[in-house]
């Protein structure tokens, strides 16, 4: 298995990554992207820690000692363990999800299921290819990223209708050795600091879109692969404020991932023109990944519960009815997410061809909708508890100046018995979440793992209405008895 040093060395491989107009020679050494590396490396650090090893490491009968993230779920208990693994590692990451093995395994599970179906219908050999790739990833304990969302261009047009054909990743050449792909994917989380990039379709395709129905995996240093990272405002802010711990320790980056005629050998191609199954892959992956989302968002919500309660106590308003309502709304958010995650596991079903346990699609999307639609209200409740100092708190450096500290220690004290610095640091964390992390968290919590509309669409078409309609017909007197 990887340790931290091996992971760090693996990133110095000649990959092409840009940050704010500059070519980054080594992401691990970069002042901003290095924080994303540091956060990802926690997985390897915890694997070596006896306190967490049993949770992070799994003894597989076939592959030996592998990461628990790469354990294929075969029963309800496996999904529950996976939920708790993601929830707990999110808490251990100060409320920040550690995606570096979770998202890749979500994609691998989905691809294994899809490949078995495609092979049985079309006589292809995709399942063996993905199984071989899975073995390589699991045995080497690799860090993964998934590139799904295409740049899309004019979103009213299908891939094959775009004026620029590269708005969706597509096959431009086939040979006996493999395929060549061109195009770009948006917001590839942790792509610049991963070992391998898994690429899957973003939507269902038509026959005219066949060249866009493509799935594959390439190493992060593949020739022609280029990643343009987003600016890390949270890290830049944290470098100016020692109290912004999350921004220095627990950040994940995203990139626009460009495939400039990248060659992919056939043994790493998992879909190549079978347009009928692009939608199958595009939906199966989010089923696993939205289950993952519920788990990490529960962990993040746990941080907000604790933060809200501490703010109420330090501010001396813990007994006020409107503050209690604020805190309870945050608790409700967290526990609704946890409940849907557990229920999605309990209501899961095994794929008959592979034996992989699939979270219940309907309940998973209900949980995801709860997370998407209510996050901004949760932040509203947190800000209501925190008060205006969440915006106007002096810098941590002011607390280091003796001339200022004598005033700050007096006037920043809240409820009797509280410490001014501790109270200020709790307010500072609130400020970090709503300011330097604000754009990322608010956008991600609404759009990450699929938009609100995507979950609504999937929920509407996946829900089994038969029993409900039967009940309505029975209750209205149209039918004399219930069929189900």
Secondary structure, DSSP 8 states (H G I E B T S, - for coil): ---HHHHHHHT-S--EEEETTEEES-GGGSTTHHHHHHHHHHHHHHHT-TTTHHHHEEEETTTEEEEGGG----SHHHHHHHHHHHHHHHHHTTT----TTHHHHHHHHHHHHHHHHHHHHH---HHHHHHHHHHHHHHHT--EEEE--B--SSTTS-GGG-SSGGGS-EEEEE-SSEEEEEEEES--TTGGG-SEEEE--SS---GGGGGG-EEEEEETT-TTEEEEE---HHHHHHHT-TT-HHHHH-----EEEEEEEEEEEGGGEEEES-GGGHHHHHHHHHHHHHHHHHHHHHHHHHHHHHHHHHHHHHHT-TT-HHHHHHHHHHHHHHHHHHHHHHHHHHT-EE-TTT--EE--HHHHHHHHHHHHHHHHHHHHHHHHHH-THHHH---GGGGG-HHHHHHHHHHT--STT--HHHHHHHHHHHHHHHTTTHHHHHHHHHHTTS-HHHHHHHHHHHS--HHHHHHHHHHTTSSSS---
